[in-house]
Amino acid sequence: MASQTPQADAMTEPWPTCGTETPHAVAIELRTESAGGENAAFSREPYRVATCRECGAVRVERMNDA
């Protein structure tokens, strides 16, 4: 029997705005941190963007905090 991967809409996480665990959508975005210049193309960092499906609030976390 093959194992099944959980459905994306079945995932929950604690959400401070709602005060409970709620379903959420998560995306990973590469964001440019440098405002300009020739090094802007090399200043991209990954961010985790979670959106609550109950209240619509968005939480953005930088993934590389080095």
Secondary structure, 3 states (H helix, E strand, C coil): CCCCCCCHHHCEEEECCCCEEEEEEEEEEEEECCCCCCCHHHCEEEEEEEEECCCCCEEEEECCCC
